[in-house]
Amino acid sequence: MKKSSKKIPKAVEQKYQETLKSFKEATPLLAESHKKKLLSSLDILTDSKEGVQFLYSQIDPLIGAGIFRDTMWDDPARLVPALVGGTLKAGDQTTIVEVVSELRILAIANGAIKHEKFSAGKAQTFLEDALVNNLDLIFPDGSEESRAMDENTQRKIGVLFTFITDQISIHKIKGRLATEIELICAQRPVVTDRVLEIIRTVHNEIELSSENEEDRRLMYYVKSVYTPSKKAGELNADEYKRFLEQAKRKEIIEECKELSDSMHETGLSVDYHAVLLRHVAKDSALVKQALGLDNVGKAELDKHKGFVNELIETVIHPDTARSCFGLAKLLERSLLSHQPVKSGLQRIMGLKLHEDVAVNIRKSRQNNTLDPKHILAAECLGILGQPLGVGQGWNPTCQSARGISLWSSHAPGKLLRMIESAAKSNSLEMRFEGNVIKSDEQILGLVKELDYNLDAVSVVLVPHLDKIYNEMMRRASHRADDPHKWVNPAMYGHWIPTGFISNYDSLTNTIKEYDKFIRTFYITHHPDYNGGNDLAYPNPVGIFLTSSTGKLIGFHAVSILRVKKVKGQVRVFILNPNNEGRQRWQENMRPTVAGNGERAGESSLPFHQFASRLYAYHFNQSDLEDLEKVDSAEVDKVTELAKTSWGESYQWTEPIGSLI
């Protein structure tokens, strides 16, 4: 690789070379202090395009010196593109090393250097994923988060992405952007900020042509946001409101049809939808059309037209426009005919919020001037209408997110009662084995600082659920079995089966009785062995989360929703609360969110692939039969997938010969 020393001051280059040499030659005792000096040189170089160009040319000796040794960046095959943005924003040394890590991956992608476990193709895909996931960093949006970032960090991020996009043009990933938008929308998330940001970026930064297939795919979604009807495309939201006030009924009916079609086709409702819905709120016939209701939803609206009118006029505004779709889906679930839901929404609409809760809701919806209790009520519509659209944001709270989803699906009245309680008192209570746990008496949870890029319901509930869950785990942690055996039924409710099995022994950090573990899963969950029975309720299970190369990342909580044969293949359909159900789990193992019979919000995998990632699950004791009925070849296939991926990180208590 050629040096670019002419592009930076000679003194800067000389200082860098000196600190690199000292770090490379340092004894283990002095390595840390020399690394700090090297990072100081890197701090200067990552501030400018010339400095980044120079570092890129020097990336091989920098890696050879051990800049990534004993850090989370050591093995690029373990890195996750979705986490790049958060690490870059962290600031200080974390940002510096992440910048260098991206330069290493760019060098691998371009063939400038090689890595035995990370091919040029994988590096190229990683960078494209990183670009797609960080459009807000490529095109800074002036958001509150961007403004809060220190200038030094902003500058380094800007320089890095400018350097990368000089070599990987944003126009080259138009197809990836189109796919990203399509698959996010297929999952029907409650929080649509990210997909709207991508669409906004495409609208503002990329010139599209109707003659190009990739462009047409992007134009479809740009239209759904900026031109959901011909008239909406000609007017801004305020002008659209004035148009509706003087429009004839025939014109309004046409607007209802166009906007509702756009909403249901994409799952996106924007300010135009809110303006239209507020205008027709008192006319139930037009509300049905504006919401695009099916026959069930229409019948539900007829029963509760007065309350629906009140909901629209009170909580549906341009700032809460995404709740228009939630309201439509809530009506189609007939939830207002469930008295605890209707009365729960009424109570929340009239609630006096705890002062801290009101502040937190505002943090989740910056620049929103509505009453926080009305924001909360509007977000309840989305959670109740789209129970599989709940996400955990950047918080380590998968257990809480899947709880909110489960309660929305099977105990919506209970969920609203919990929301009301937490919103009023900024506290929550749950029973655990006869004792009451109060969240405001607990200090520790998994969350150190809540990421507020969540729906308002999660903002209200998650801090308390997190603390209660953590306390339950603490109380059960010294028992002979996995604490989830007792915590899951206590946290989620009586839906959880009484049977429980885990293959991970936390005391010895080993994998135990894996053959029995897999056979039990097949006997109790696979339709070929359990009489064709499916799940009655979601099953909260634990999985080993792995990277795109199959390397262990950590533990993760998901819910099995159903098991079904699709296209001749038995698949497991799950709720993955980490905002994205299609992250690759290994080279040839990627959950799908569409195309294999998935309902909105589900992701799925072939049964044997999902089984290979399990570490704990519940089951009905009555389903247990002779484990030897399970085909040994199937067990061997699952075991091979496990042992050659996350299994490499553990000792196994059974010899290989007894398993495969």
C-alpha positions in Angstrom: 0.0 0.0 0.0 1.3 3.5 -0.9 1.9 6.0 1.8 0.2 9.4 1.6 2.6 11.4 3.8 2.4 14.5 1.6 -1.2 15.0 2.6 -0.5 15.5 6.3 2.1 17.6 8.1 5.4 15.8 8.3 5.5 16.3 12.1 2.2 14.6 12.5 3.3 11.6 10.5 6.6 11.4 12.4 4.9 11.5 15.7 2.5 8.8 14.7 5.3 6.5 13.4 7.1 7.0 16.7 4.1 6.1 18.9 3.3 3.1 16.7 6.9 1.8 17.0 6.9 2.3 20.8 3.5 0.6 21.1 4.6 -2.4 19.0 7.8 -2.9 20.9 6.3 -2.2 24.4 6.5 -5.0 27.0 3.1 -6.2 28.4 3.6 -4.1 31.5 4.0 -0.8 29.5 1.7 -1.6 26.6 -1.3 0.2 28.0 0.5 3.5 28.5 2.0 3.3 25.0 -1.4 2.5 23.6 -2.8 5.7 25.1 0.0 7.7 23.3 -0.8 5.9 20.0 -4.5 6.7 20.5 -3.6 10.4 20.9 -1.9 10.3 17.5 -4.9 8.5 16.0 -7.2 11.2 17.6 -5.4 13.9 15.5 -5.4 11.8 12.3 -9.1 10.9 12.4 -10.0 14.6 12.5 -9.3 15.2 8.8 -9.8 13.5 5.4 -6.1 13.7 4.8 -5.4 12.0 8.2 -8.0 9.2 7.5 -6.5 8.7 4.0 -3.1 8.3 5.6 -4.4 5.9 8.2 -6.1 3.8 5.5 -2.7 3.6 3.7 -1.1 2.5 7.0 -3.8 0.1 8.2 -1.8 -3.1 7.8 1.1 -2.1 10.1 -1.4 -0.6 12.5 -3.3 -3.9 12.8 0.0 -5.8 13.0 1.1 -3.7 16.0 -2.0 -5.0 17.9 -4.3 -2.0 18.0 -7.3 -4.3 18.2 -5.7 -7.0 20.4 -7.9 -7.9 23.5 -10.7 -5.6 22.4 -14.2 -6.2 21.0 -12.8 -5.3 17.6 -10.2 -8.1 17.6 -12.1 -10.4 15.2 -14.0 -8.5 12.4 -16.1 -11.6 11.8 -17.7 -11.0 15.2 -18.7 -7.4 14.5 -22.3 -6.4 13.8 -23.0 -3.6 11.2 -26.1 -2.4 13.2 -23.9 -1.5 16.1 -21.4 0.6 14.2 -23.4 3.8 14.6 -23.8 3.5 18.4 -20.1 2.8 18.8 -19.1 5.7 16.7 -21.3 8.0 18.7 -19.8 6.8 22.0 -17.0 9.4 21.7 -13.4 9.5 22.9 -11.3 6.4 22.4 -14.3 4.2 21.4 -15.0 6.4 18.4 -11.3 6.5 17.4 -10.9 2.7 17.4 -14.3 2.2 15.6 -13.1 4.6 12.9 -9.9 2.5 12.5 -12.0 -0.7 12.5 -14.1 0.6 9.6 -10.9 1.5 7.7 -9.7 -2.0 8.2 -13.0 -3.4 6.8 -12.8 -1.0 3.8 -9.3 -2.2 3.1 -10.4 -5.8 3.2 -13.4 -5.0 0.9 -11.0 -3.4 -1.6 -8.5 -6.2 -1.5 -5.8 -4.0 0.0 -5.4 -6.5 2.9 -6.7 -10.0 3.6 -8.2 -11.7 6.6 -8.5 -15.4 6.8 -12.0 -15.3 8.5 -13.4 -12.3 6.8 -13.5 -12.2 3.0 -13.6 -9.2 0.7 -17.3 -10.0 -0.1 -18.2 -10.2 3.6 -16.4 -6.9 4.2 -18.3 -5.3 1.3 -21.6 -6.5 2.6 -20.7 -5.3 6.1 -20.0 -1.8 4.9 -23.2 -1.7 2.8 -25.2 -2.8 5.9 -23.4 -0.1 8.0 -24.2 2.6 5.5 -27.9 1.5 5.3 -28.1 1.4 9.1 -26.5 4.8 9.6 -28.0 7.2 7.0 -28.5 9.7 9.7 -24.7 9.9 10.1 -24.1 10.0 6.4 -26.7 12.8 6.1 -26.8 14.5 9.5 -30.4 15.4 10.3 -30.0 18.1 12.9 -31.8 15.9 15.4 -31.6 16.4 19.2 -29.2 13.4 19.3 -27.0 14.9 16.7 -26.9 18.3 18.4 -26.0 16.7 21.7 -23.0 14.9 20.2 -19.7 16.8 20.8 -18.2 18.5 17.8 -15.0 16.3 17.8 -17.1 13.1 17.6 -19.3 14.6 14.9 -16.3 15.7 12.9 -14.7 12.2 13.0 -17.9 10.5 12.0 -18.4 12.9 9.1 -14.8 12.5 7.9 -15.1 8.7 8.0 -18.4 8.4 6.1 -17.3 10.9 3.5 -14.2 8.7 3.0 -16.2 5.5 2.8 -18.9 6.9 0.5 -16.2 8.3 -1.8 -15.5 4.6 -2.5 -18.9 3.1 -2.0 -21.4 5.6 -3.4 -24.8 5.9 -1.7 -26.2 5.5 -5.2 -24.7 2.1 -5.5 -26.8 0.8 -2.6 -30.2 2.0 -3.9 -31.2 -1.6 -4.3 -30.2 -2.3 -0.7 -32.1 0.8 0.4 -35.2 -0.4 -1.4 -35.0 -3.8 0.2 -34.3 -2.3 3.6 -37.4 -0.2 3.4 -39.6 -3.0 2.1 -38.5 -5.4 4.8 -38.8 -2.9 7.6 -42.3 -2.1 6.5 -43.1 -5.8 6.2 -42.5 -6.1 9.9 -45.0 -3.3 10.7 -43.0 -1.7 13.5 -44.9 0.6 16.0 -42.0 3.1 15.9 -41.5 4.1 12.3 -38.8 6.8 12.8 -36.0 4.8 11.2 -37.8 3.8 8.0 -39.2 7.4 7.6 -35.6 8.7 8.0 -34.4 6.4 5.2 -37.3 7.5 3.0 -36.6 11.1 3.8 -32.9 10.7 2.9 -33.8 9.1 -0.4 -36.3 11.9 -1.1 -33.8 14.6 -0.4 -30.5 13.2 -1.5 -31.1 10.7 -4.4 -32.4 11.6 -7.8 -34.8 8.8 -8.9 -35.9 7.8 -12.4 -39.1 5.8 -13.2 -37.1 4.0 -15.9 -35.0 2.2 -13.3 -36.4 -0.8 -11.3 -34.6 0.0 -8.1 -35.7 3.6 -8.4 -39.3 2.6 -8.9 -39.2 0.5 -5.7 -37.9 3.6 -3.8 -40.4 5.9 -5.5 -43.3 3.8 -4.2 -42.3 4.5 -0.6 -41.4 8.1 -1.2 -44.8 8.5 -2.6 -46.5 6.8 0.4 -44.9 9.5 2.7 -44.9 12.6 0.5 -47.7 11.9 -2.0 -50.1 9.4 -0.4 -52.7 11.0 -2.7 -52.4 13.2 -5.7 -53.8 16.2 -3.8 -51.6 15.6 -0.8 -48.6 15.6 -3.1 -49.5 19.2 -4.2 -50.0 20.6 -0.6 -48.3 20.7 2.7 -50.2 19.5 5.8 -51.6 22.9 6.6 -52.7 23.5 3.0 -54.2 20.0 2.9 -56.3 20.8 6.0 -57.7 23.9 4.3 -58.4 21.9 1.1 -60.4 19.4 3.0 -62.5 22.2 4.7 -63.8 23.3 1.3 -63.7 20.0 -0.6 -66.8 18.2 -1.8 -67.8 14.8 -0.2 -66.8 13.0 -3.4 -63.3 14.5 -3.2 -63.0 13.5 0.4 -64.1 10.0 -0.3 -61.3 9.8 -2.9 -58.8 11.1 -0.4 -59.9 8.5 2.1 -59.5 5.7 -0.4 -56.0 6.8 -1.6 -54.6 7.5 1.9 -56.0 4.3 3.4 -54.7 2.2 0.6 -51.2 3.7 1.1 -51.4 3.2 4.8 -52.3 -0.5 4.7 -49.9 -1.3 1.8 -46.9 0.1 3.7 -47.9 0.2 7.4 -47.0 3.9 7.3 -49.3 6.7 8.4 -48.1 10.3 8.2 -49.3 13.8 9.0 -51.8 13.7 6.0 -53.5 10.7 7.5 -54.0 12.4 10.8 -55.3 15.6 9.2 -57.8 13.6 7.1 -58.9 11.5 10.0 -59.5 14.5 12.3 -61.5 16.1 9.5 -63.9 13.2 9.1 -64.0 12.1 12.8 -67.7 12.7 13.3 -68.7 10.9 10.1 -68.3 7.2 10.9 -68.8 6.2 7.2 -65.9 8.3 6.2 -63.8 7.2 9.2 -64.2 3.6 8.0 -62.9 4.6 4.6 -60.1 6.8 6.0 -58.9 3.9 8.1 -59.5 1.3 5.4 -61.2 -1.0 7.8 -62.1 -4.6 7.1 -65.6 -5.9 7.9 -64.6 -6.7 11.5 -63.2 -3.2 12.0 -66.3 -1.6 10.5 -68.6 -3.5 12.8 -66.4 -2.6 15.8 -66.5 1.1 14.8 -70.4 1.0 14.6 -70.5 -0.3 18.2 -68.1 2.4 19.5 -68.4 5.3 17.1 -68.7 7.9 19.9 -65.6 6.7 21.7 -63.6 6.4 18.4 -64.6 10.0 17.6 -63.3 11.0 21.0 -60.1 9.1 20.5 -59.5 10.7 17.2 -60.2 14.3 18.3 -58.2 13.9 21.5 -55.1 11.9 20.6 -54.7 11.7 16.8 -52.7 14.7 15.6 -50.0 15.2 12.9 -47.4 14.6 15.7 -49.0 11.3 16.6 -49.9 10.3 13.0 -48.3 6.8 13.2 -51.1 5.9 15.6 -53.7 6.1 12.7 -52.5 2.7 11.5 -52.5 1.4 15.1 -56.2 2.6 15.6 -57.2 0.8 12.4 -55.6 -2.5 13.5 -57.0 -2.1 17.0 -60.5 -1.9 15.6 -59.9 -4.9 13.4 -58.9 -6.8 16.5 -62.3 -5.8 18.1 -60.5 -4.7 21.2 -62.9 -1.9 22.2 -65.6 -4.6 22.7 -63.3 -5.9 25.4 -64.4 -3.7 28.3 -61.0 -3.6 30.1 -59.5 -2.1 27.0 -62.1 0.6 26.4 -62.1 1.6 30.1 -58.3 1.4 30.3 -57.9 3.8 27.3 -60.5 6.1 28.9 -58.6 6.2 32.2 -55.3 6.9 30.4 -56.8 9.7 28.4 -57.8 11.4 31.6 -54.7 10.5 33.6 -52.6 12.9 35.7 -49.1 11.8 34.9 -46.3 11.6 37.4 -44.0 14.5 36.6 -41.0 12.4 35.8 -43.1 10.2 33.5 -44.3 13.2 31.6 -40.7 14.4 31.1 -39.6 11.0 29.8 -42.5 10.8 27.3 -41.4 14.1 26.0 -37.8 12.8 25.6 -39.2 10.1 23.4 -41.0 12.5 21.1 -38.8 15.6 20.8 -40.5 18.8 19.6 -43.9 17.3 20.2 -46.1 19.9 21.9 -49.0 17.6 22.7 -50.0 16.8 26.3 -47.8 13.8 27.3 -50.9 11.8 28.5 -52.4 12.1 25.0 -49.1 11.0 23.4 -49.2 8.0 25.7 -52.8 7.2 24.8 -52.0 7.5 21.1 -49.1 5.2 21.5 -51.3 2.7 23.3 -53.3 2.4 20.0 -50.1 1.4 18.2 -49.1 -1.2 20.8 -52.6 -2.7 21.0 -53.1 -2.7 17.2 -49.6 -4.0 16.4 -48.5 -6.3 19.3 -45.7 -7.8 17.1 -44.4 -4.3 16.2 -42.9 -3.7 19.7 -39.1 -3.1 19.8 -36.5 -2.7 22.5 -34.6 0.2 20.8 -30.9 0.2 21.8 -31.8 -1.1 25.3 -30.8 -4.5 26.6 -34.4 -5.2 27.5 -35.6 -7.9 25.2 -37.4 -9.5 28.2 -39.5 -6.4 28.8 -40.3 -5.9 25.1 -41.5 -9.4 24.6 -43.6 -9.0 27.7 -45.4 -5.9 26.3 -46.0 -7.8 23.1 -47.4 -10.9 24.9 -49.7 -8.8 27.1 -50.9 -6.8 24.1 -51.8 -10.0 22.3 -53.3 -12.0 25.2 -54.0 -9.6 28.1 -54.6 -6.1 26.7 -56.6 -5.0 29.7 -53.8 -6.1 32.0 -51.3 -4.2 29.9 -53.3 -1.0 30.1 -53.7 -1.3 33.8 -49.9 -1.7 34.1 -49.4 1.4 31.9 -51.8 3.4 34.0 -50.2 2.4 37.3 -46.7 3.1 36.1 -47.7 6.4 34.5 -49.4 7.7 37.7 -46.9 6.6 40.3 -43.7 6.1 38.3 -43.6 2.6 39.9 -44.8 -0.9 39.2 -45.5 -3.9 41.4 -45.3 -7.6 40.6 -45.6 -10.8 42.7 -42.8 -13.3 42.8 -43.5 -16.5 44.8 -45.8 -14.8 47.2 -43.8 -11.6 47.7 -44.5 -8.2 46.1 -41.6 -6.6 44.2 -41.8 -2.8 43.8 -39.8 -1.3 41.1 -39.2 2.0 43.0 -37.5 0.0 45.7 -35.0 -1.6 43.3 -31.8 0.1 42.3 -30.4 -2.1 39.6 -31.7 -3.1 36.2 -30.0 -4.1 33.0 -30.5 -0.6 31.7 -27.9 2.0 32.9 -29.3 4.8 30.7 -32.5 4.4 28.8 -32.5 5.0 25.1 -35.6 6.9 24.4 -36.0 5.9 20.8 -39.0 3.9 21.9 -42.8 4.1 21.8 -44.2 6.0 24.8 -45.7 2.8 26.3 -42.2 1.3 26.5 -40.8 4.5 27.8 -43.3 4.3 30.7 -43.1 0.5 31.4 -39.6 -0.7 30.5 -37.6 0.9 33.3 -39.9 -0.7 35.9 -40.1 -4.1 34.1 -36.4 -4.1 33.8 -35.8 -3.6 37.5 -38.4 -6.2 38.5 -37.1 -8.7 36.1 -33.5 -8.2 37.4 -34.7 -8.6 41.0 -36.5 -11.8 40.2 -33.4 -13.1 38.5 -31.4 -12.2 41.6 -33.7 -14.0 43.9 -33.6 -17.1 41.8 -30.0 -17.0 40.9 -28.6 -19.4 43.5 -30.8 -22.3 42.7 -29.7 -25.5 41.0 -31.4 -24.7 37.7 -31.6 -21.8 35.3 -33.5 -18.8 37.0 -35.7 -18.3 34.0 -37.5 -21.5 35.0 -39.2 -19.5 37.8 -38.8 -15.9 36.5 -40.6 -16.3 33.2 -43.9 -17.6 34.6 -43.8 -14.9 37.3 -43.0 -12.1 34.9 -45.3 -13.1 32.0 -48.2 -14.9 33.6 -50.0 -18.2 33.6 -49.6 -18.7 29.9 -46.1 -20.1 30.4 -45.9 -23.9 30.4 -44.7 -25.6 33.6 -42.0 -27.7 31.9 -38.6 -26.1 31.5 -35.2 -27.3 30.2 -31.8 -25.6 29.6 -28.6 -26.8 28.0 -26.4 -24.2 29.6 -24.9 -24.6 33.1 -23.9 -21.2 34.3 -22.0 -22.5 37.3 -19.5 -24.5 35.2 -20.0 -22.5 31.9 -20.6 -25.7 30.0 -23.2 -27.2 27.7 -24.9 -30.2 29.2 -27.1 -33.1 28.0 -27.5 -31.5 24.6 -28.9 -34.6 22.9 -31.8 -34.8 25.4 -32.3 -31.0 25.1 -32.8 -31.2 21.3 -34.9 -34.3 21.4 -37.2 -32.8 24.0 -37.7 -29.7 21.8 -38.6 -31.8 18.8 -41.0 -34.0 20.8 -42.8 -31.0 22.3 -42.7 -28.5 19.4 -42.3 -30.2 16.0 -45.6 -31.2 14.4 -44.2 -34.5 13.1 -43.6 -35.6 16.7 -46.3 -33.8 18.8 -49.4 -34.9 16.9 -49.4 -31.8 14.7 -50.3 -29.5 17.7 -49.3 -25.8 17.6 -48.7 -23.4 20.5 -51.7 -21.9 22.2 -49.6 -19.0 23.6 -46.2 -17.5 22.9 -43.3 -19.4 24.5 -40.5 -17.2 25.9 -37.2 -18.8 25.1 -33.6 -18.0 25.3 -31.2 -18.2 22.4 -27.5 -18.0 21.8 -27.2 -14.9 19.6 -24.6 -15.2 16.9 -23.0 -13.0 14.3 -23.2 -13.4 10.5 -20.2 -15.8 10.8 -21.8 -17.8 13.5 -19.7 -16.4 16.4 -21.3 -16.1 19.8 -22.4 -12.5 20.6 -24.4 -13.3 23.8 -27.8 -14.4 25.1 -31.0 -13.1 23.8 -34.7 -13.4 24.6 -37.3 -14.1 21.9 -40.8 -15.7 21.8 -41.8 -18.7 19.7 -45.2 -17.7 18.3 -46.1 -20.8 16.2 -44.6 -23.7 14.3 -45.9 -24.5 10.8 -45.0 -26.3 7.7 -44.5 -23.9 4.8 -43.5 -24.9 1.3 -42.8 -28.4 2.5 -40.5 -27.2 5.3 -41.3 -26.9 9.0 -40.5 -23.4 10.3 -40.4 -21.7 13.7 -42.1 -18.3 13.7 -40.8 -16.0 16.4 -41.0 -12.5 17.8 -37.5 -11.0 17.9 -37.9 -7.8 19.9 -34.5 -6.3 18.9 -36.1 -4.1 16.2 -34.9 -6.3 13.3 -36.0 -9.9 12.7 -33.7 -10.7 9.8 -30.1 -10.3 11.0 -27.9 -13.1 9.7 -27.1 -15.7 12.4 -24.5 -17.5 10.3 -23.4 -17.7 6.6 -26.4 -19.7 5.5 -28.7 -18.9 8.4 -30.8 -15.8 8.1 -34.3 -15.4 9.5 -36.9 -14.1 7.0 -39.6 -11.6 7.7 -41.6 -12.1 4.4 -41.9 -14.8 1.8 -42.3 -17.8 4.0 -45.7 -17.3 5.5 -44.7 -14.7 8.1 -47.4 -12.5 9.6 -46.4 -8.8 10.0 -43.9 -8.6 12.9 -42.8 -12.3 12.7 -39.5 -13.7 11.6 -38.9 -17.4 10.8 -36.3 -20.0 10.4 -36.3 -23.7 9.4 -37.0 -25.7 12.6 -33.5 -27.3 12.8 -31.7 -24.0 12.4 -33.7 -22.4 15.1 -33.2 -25.4 17.4 -29.5 -25.0 16.9 -29.6 -21.6 18.6 -31.8 -22.5 21.6 -30.4 -22.6 25.2 -33.6 -22.7 27.2 -37.4 -23.1 26.6 -40.6 -24.0 28.3 -42.8 -27.0 27.3 -46.0 -28.8 28.3 -45.2 -31.8 30.5 -48.1 -33.7 29.0 -46.4 -33.5 25.5 -43.4 -35.5 26.6 -43.1 -38.9 25.0 -40.3 -41.3 24.1 -37.3 -39.1 23.1 -35.9 -41.9 20.9 -38.7 -41.3 18.4 -36.8 -38.2 17.2 -34.7 -39.0 14.1 -31.1 -39.2 15.1 -30.0 -37.7 11.8 -32.0 -34.6 12.6 -30.4 -34.3 16.0 -27.0 -34.7 14.5 -27.7 -31.9 12.0 -28.7 -29.5 14.8 -25.8 -30.5 17.0 -23.3 -29.9 14.1 -24.7 -26.4 13.6 -24.5 -25.7 17.3 -21.0 -27.0 17.9 -19.5 -25.3 14.8 -20.9 -21.9 15.8 -21.6 -20.6 19.4 -20.6 -24.1 20.7 -17.0 -23.3 20.1 -17.1 -20.9 23.0 -18.0 -23.6 25.6 -16.9 -26.9 26.9 -19.4 -29.7 26.3 -20.0 -32.2 29.1 -20.8 -35.0 26.6 -18.1 -36.4 24.3 -18.5 -35.5 20.6 -19.0 -39.1 19.7 -22.1 -39.4 21.7 -23.7 -36.4 20.0 -22.8 -36.6 16.4 
